[in-house]
Amino acid sequence: MAMKDLPQQEFVYKFPGKIFGHVPGAHSGTALGSGDRFAGFADLFDYPDPRRLDIRASLKNQAADITQQAQQRWLVKRYQQRAAVNLWLLSDISESMSVSSVNHQRLAKLAHMIAHSAIGTGDKFAMTAFDSDWRQDMTIMPTTQRSIPHTAAERLMTAKKPAAAGSAGLIQASDLISNKRAMVFLASDFCFDLTILEQSLRKLSQYTIIPIVWRHDDVDHFPSHAGWAETRDAETGKRHSVWMRPSIKKRWQQQMDDHFNRLSACFMRYRIRPLYVEGDITPQQLTEYFYAMKHS
């Protein structure tokens, strides 16, 4: 599918907390301004805005406070201003991802969806990628440009192959995020050394992290009987021919299950809820993820 043919799909999301910032957006903020969330009353002398004068509240306050009968206090309404956040996408483009059938096209669709949703909501979109190193050539700093969904998808589709095996570049890529408030979509199969993930999660602990975990299904495709099977190394992408026996398939499946159990435990330590997906991720999946986060 050509990038220009990608549908403009959006999902619904909300930042889980209040944001300290003065850039208008769609999320609850801490600053007072022209928002729609009522934040109480103030004296007209302190906040001289006659447009927000509440005569009913002023008269009720005067009637209730007999100590100030001689002095009329006029009250104005105050509101909390809604604020904007930055949405970051950290994409794993190591060889392991192609082994798990997560090709660049699926990552490109995800980038297009996140960027389109962010800009449509009034937020900024940013992106970077990693393999054995931080991929500076894939980096887009926070922006609201309308053309960014297409640009981000195009970069992922045309990404160069990794220079070496591994996903250690995640640690350096995590240093790039310096915003006070951000939502970080971390897209990977997470089939790498989990100490790399631990270091990265510590660096990103102040942000809202949304891990998108693509599961490997290679073991399911192995024959259930003895016979030759072709395998690919998850990190290097090299192919090997193996005489597959049911016992080997069972052992590999157990190793994969153990790895993902450790991965789930790692996320739990940081109170992060991952989203496990197979194939293309849909706007409905992401919308339901944020709905569950809001009501958890």
Beta strands, then each sheet from edge to edge (+ up, - down):
strand 1: 24-27
strand 2: 32-43
strand 3: 75-80
strand 4: 83-83
strand 5: 86-92
strand 6: 124-130
strand 7: 134-143
strand 8: 182-188
strand 9: 208-214
strand 10: 227-232
strand 11: 239-244
strand 12: 275-277
sheet 1: 1+ 4-
sheet 2: 2+ 3-
sheet 3: 7+ 6- 5- 8- 9- 12-
sheet 4: 10+ 11-
end
